[in-house]
Amino acid sequence: MAEERYRGAAVRTLPRPNRQYTGDRVCAEPTCGTKLSRYNKWQYCWQHEPVHSYVPRGKRKSRKAAA
């Protein structure tokens, strides 16, 4: 009798859950009453949030490829 073989992807761990903040927050701008998402870590809504510098993330080039 032939052996049975199963093929498929390896079992992986689940990704970390998203960080959550208190859900009853509003924008810190005095004239704005926008309710903030529990996943928004800033104290302002998207309209009043100051510009942040961009930090690129991702795969880095090896030292050989960079030279």
Wavefront OBJ file of the C-alpha trace (Angstrom):
o trace
v 0.000 0.000 0.000
v 1.301 3.490 -0.877
v 2.250 5.972 1.837
v -0.040 8.924 2.315
v 1.676 12.312 2.236
v 0.227 15.685 3.013
v 1.571 18.842 1.489
v 0.965 22.427 2.536
v 2.369 25.492 4.211
v 4.096 25.374 7.579
v 2.135 26.525 10.593
v 3.133 30.049 11.624
v 2.514 32.107 14.720
v -0.170 34.768 14.572
v 0.935 38.394 14.127
v 0.854 40.695 17.137
v -2.482 42.441 17.716
v -2.643 46.174 16.978
v -1.974 48.485 19.925
v -5.144 50.061 21.282
v -5.662 53.272 23.222
v -8.676 54.457 25.204
v -11.720 54.686 22.965
v -13.384 57.775 24.442
v -10.914 60.434 23.233
v -11.570 63.545 21.153
v -9.192 65.773 19.172
v -7.095 68.095 21.363
v -7.806 71.081 19.077
v -10.173 73.346 21.096
v -12.594 73.969 18.185
v -12.679 70.334 17.011
v -14.908 67.659 18.491
v -13.806 64.747 16.293
v -13.848 61.421 18.122
v -10.500 59.649 17.737
v -10.106 56.003 16.817
v -8.859 53.656 19.504
v -5.980 52.799 17.125
v -4.884 56.460 16.706
v -1.931 57.037 19.026
v -1.867 60.805 18.480
v -3.958 63.309 20.410
v -5.177 65.132 17.274
v -7.406 64.117 14.367
v -5.924 63.870 10.853
v -6.768 67.510 10.040
v -5.042 69.019 13.069
v -2.097 66.650 13.502
v 1.258 68.363 12.776
v 3.470 66.904 10.053
v 5.749 64.051 11.179
v 9.004 63.039 9.537
v 8.845 59.858 7.476
v 10.944 56.899 8.596
v 11.271 54.393 5.761
v 11.001 50.794 6.861
v 11.522 47.618 4.962
v 14.224 45.448 3.572
v 17.733 46.889 3.734
v 20.306 46.430 1.018
v 23.269 44.277 1.858
v 26.648 45.985 2.314
v 27.887 44.463 -0.937
v 24.927 45.836 -2.920
v 25.233 49.272 -1.319
v 28.925 49.650 -2.212
l 1 2 3 4 5 6 7 8 9 10 11 12 13 14 15 16 17 18 19 20 21 22 23 24 25 26 27 28 29 30 31 32 33 34 35 36 37 38 39 40 41 42 43 44 45 46 47 48 49 50 51 52 53 54 55 56 57 58 59 60 61 62 63 64 65 66 67
